[in-house]
Amino acid sequence: MTQNTAKPPKSWPYPRWIAHRGAGTLAPENTLSAFRKGAEYGYRMFECDAKLSADDVVFLMHDATLNRTTNGHGVGGEQSWLQLSQLDAGSWHSRHFSGEPLPTLANLANYCIRNRYFLNIEIKPTPGVEFKTGEVVAQQAALLWQHEEVPPLLSSFQVESLKGAQQAAPQLPRGLLLHNLPDAWLETAKTLDCSAVVCQYALWTPSMVAAVHAAGMRCLSYTVNDEWATQHLMALGTDGIITDRVDAFSPAT
């Protein structure tokens, strides 16, 4: 596989506002309908969750199991893409989205590239294949966006997944996701040559923001659904806000 060896832009090319899983809760998460819904509200950057099928197709889903967001059962990563492609990923949300299929990363890449949208791909591995998932997601992202000026941002809570991504496509920007603060969190982000640290929004403090910026990285926050939290994060000088409330926050601010 030919890799894109171009370095990402030195300046941060991404907008501040990022629609979580496409459109938060207004459409079935991680489906093309969700990304279209987010775009209707003016969002130009989306977050999605990516994992591997049993035959190494990168598809979009948050949970390890199929039960919550499809009419399937069991572990998604243990099924082939042929099996996964036949599932209904919309009826759980509402009747309007009945029959909505699971998309592949390639499906979403085509949509984003054609419309000049930006993407944050969270690498969400099935337990036990963390490194491989990071590797394959990064390889496919590098190929899909090889002719684009701005690549997707790859992020993960799993250090092994980020190591896999770093090895497979070092030119793609990476973000370390954190839901708490282990002692070596900043050193881990530096070792992984991350472009961003993506925190649960309540973790950010002025000293943390200063430390991340001093290390040449950006500060992103998830999942921000309240006005007071938005104002607090902006006052701290953070760089990106991931939200479910695409209907409440204007991405123009």
MARVEXVEX-913050 format. One line per 3 residues: number of its first residue (from 1); their letters; for each residue x negated, y negated, z of C-alpha. Coordinates in pm, whole numbers, plus 50000, padded with zeros to 5 digits. Example, Ala and Ser with C-alpha at 12.3 -4.5 7.8 and 13.67 -1.06 7.14 Angstrom:
1> as> 48770 50450 50780 | 48633 50106 50714
***
This chain:
1> mtq> 50000 50000 50000 | 49864 49662 49899 | 49859 49415 50185
4> nta> 49900 49041 50166 | 49571 48903 50298 | 49676 48538 50304
7> kpp> 49667 48371 50645 | 49991 48225 50782 | 50014 47844 50786
10> ksw> 49820 47685 51071 | 50112 47459 51155 | 50423 47618 51306
13> pyp> 50658 47660 51007 | 50968 47781 51191 | 51274 47582 51300
16> rwi> 51352 47537 51669 | 51689 47712 51664 | 51712 48088 51602
19> ahr> 52036 48285 51574 | 52020 48596 51792 | 52091 48922 51605
22> gag> 52238 48717 51322 | 52526 48532 51485 | 52528 48636 51846
25> tla> 52874 48768 51917 | 53077 48621 51630 | 53013 48919 51403
28> pen> 52874 49270 51452 | 52511 49221 51554 | 52228 49312 51317
31> tls> 52457 49338 51013 | 52448 49126 50700 | 52786 48983 50798
34> afr> 52627 48850 51116 | 52346 48676 50929 | 52592 48525 50684
37> kga> 52801 48402 50977 | 52497 48240 51137 | 52418 48071 50807
40> eyg> 52772 47933 50793 | 52694 47744 51113 | 52382 47594 50958
43> yrm> 52117 47825 51104 | 51808 47879 50892 | 51627 48129 51114
46> fec> 51750 48459 51250 | 51633 48720 51498 | 51690 49089 51429
49> dak> 51596 49426 51580 | 51411 49681 51368 | 51344 50050 51422
52> lsa> 51260 50361 51219 | 51486 50635 51093 | 51362 50993 51109
55> ddv> 51233 50954 50752 | 51062 50619 50824 | 51314 50379 50675
58> vfl> 51316 50051 50871 | 51674 49969 50968 | 51838 49715 51196
61> mhd> 51968 49816 51538 | 51909 49708 51896 | 51991 50017 52102
64> atl> 51807 50348 52093 | 52143 50522 52062 | 52415 50475 51804
67> nrt> 52712 50486 52039 | 52763 50117 52123 | 52745 49954 51780
70> tng> 52843 50231 51535 | 53083 50523 51510 | 52783 50757 51536
73> hgv> 52637 50934 51835 | 52290 51021 51958 | 51951 50862 51899
76> gge> 51938 50659 51580 | 51570 50724 51520 | 51632 51099 51512
79> qsw> 51860 51075 51209 | 51772 51032 50843 | 51854 50714 50657
82> lql> 52107 50909 50449 | 52296 50991 50771 | 52261 50640 50914
85> sql> 52371 50470 50593 | 52713 50635 50615 | 52796 50495 50960
88> dag> 53048 50220 51035 | 52862 49943 51218 | 53148 49693 51224
91> swh> 53466 49844 51369 | 53335 49831 51725 | 53334 49451 51697
94> srh> 53671 49391 51532 | 53901 49527 51263 | 53790 49250 51025
97> fsg> 53444 49406 50999 | 53557 49766 50961 | 53323 49961 50736
100> epl> 53027 49725 50773 | 52712 49933 50707 | 52381 49931 50887
103> ptl> 52131 49727 50683 | 51769 49810 50613 | 51495 49554 50666
106> anl> 51467 49539 50287 | 51836 49437 50264 | 51784 49154 50511
109> any> 51455 49048 50351 | 51629 49010 50016 | 51900 48793 50173
112> cir> 51654 48573 50363 | 51409 48529 50079 | 51678 48441 49823
115> nry> 51825 48181 50058 | 51493 48054 50197 | 51577 48155 50552
118> fln> 51322 48239 50820 | 51315 48559 51024 | 51196 48685 51361
121> iei> 51176 49064 51349 | 51179 49221 51693 | 51013 49561 51672
124> kpt> 51247 49780 51878 | 51097 50130 51869 | 51265 50452 51961
127> pgv> 51079 50570 52275 | 50773 50774 52180 | 50697 50609 51844
130> efk> 50595 50262 51961 | 50267 50229 51770 | 50398 50389 51451
133> tge> 50706 50167 51448 | 50493 49854 51478 | 50268 49980 51202
136> vva> 50544 50066 50955 | 50753 49754 51025 | 50446 49535 50969
139> qqa> 50347 49719 50650 | 50696 49682 50505 | 50727 49318 50612
142> all> 50392 49235 50452 | 50504 49396 50128 | 50852 49243 50126
145> wqh> 50726 48890 50195 | 50402 48918 49997 | 50493 48636 49758
148> eev> 50645 48405 50020 | 50476 48105 50178 | 50619 48168 50526
151> ppl> 50609 48525 50659 | 50841 48664 50927 | 50740 48642 51292
154> lss> 50700 48991 51442 | 50772 49024 51813 | 50806 49304 52066
157> fqv> 50819 49387 52435 | 50607 49692 52351 | 50235 49618 52348
160> esl> 50169 49938 52152 | 50408 49821 51880 | 50227 49490 51853
163> kga> 49896 49678 51834 | 50035 49882 51548 | 50150 49567 51371
166> qqa> 49816 49397 51432 | 49628 49689 51282 | 49857 49733 50981
169> apq> 49907 49368 50883 | 49685 49137 51089 | 49783 48839 50874
172> lpr> 50143 48843 50997 | 50217 48624 51303 | 50305 48809 51624
175> gll> 50491 48717 51941 | 50469 48888 52280 | 50814 48929 52436
178> lhn> 50836 48909 52817 | 51122 48973 53059 | 50891 48929 53360
181> lpd> 50535 48811 53413 | 50271 49082 53459 | 49939 48955 53587
184> awl> 49761 48969 53252 | 50043 48842 53030 | 49847 48557 52875
187> eta> 49534 48767 52821 | 49749 49033 52656 | 49892 48776 52417
190> ktl> 49542 48651 52337 | 49408 49003 52282 | 49691 49071 52040
193> dcs> 49607 48742 51864 | 49966 48629 51908 | 50108 48312 51760
196> avv> 50381 48290 52025 | 50496 48405 52366 | 50870 48473 52378
199> cqy> 51008 48462 52734 | 51334 48514 52912 | 51419 48145 52935
202> alw> 51421 48118 53317 | 51053 48219 53335 | 50916 47904 53174
205> tps> 50745 47650 53398 | 50543 47341 53306 | 50216 47522 53386
208> mva> 50312 47823 53171 | 50404 47604 52876 | 50074 47417 52913
211> avh> 49875 47742 52930 | 50039 47888 52619 | 49994 47567 52423
214> aag> 49631 47541 52537 | 49577 47891 52398 | 49704 47775 52059
217> mrc> 50036 47960 52082 | 50400 47851 52078 | 50666 47894 52349
220> lsy> 50997 48058 52252 | 51293 48143 52476 | 51572 48401 52475
223> tvn> 51873 48421 52511 | 51984 48061 52568 | 52361 48010 52575
226> dew> 52410 47715 52814 | 52361 47344 52756 | 52175 47290 53084
229> atq> 51921 47559 52993 | 51871 47403 52651 | 51805 47062 52799
232> hlm> 51563 47211 53054 | 51364 47395 52786 | 51345 47092 52562
235> alg> 51221 46882 52853 | 50949 47140 52917 | 50833 47106 52556
238> tdg> 50909 47460 52442 | 50913 47530 52069 | 51196 47770 51991
241> iit> 51538 47867 52126 | 51707 48198 52049 | 52083 48177 52105
244> drv> 52405 48374 52070 | 52605 48050 52066 | 52569 47953 51704
247> daf> 52913 47793 51738 | 52804 47573 52029 | 52458 47443 51935
250> spa> 52377 47254 51620 | 52049 47372 51467 | 51993 47014 51350
253> t> 51903 46903 51705
***
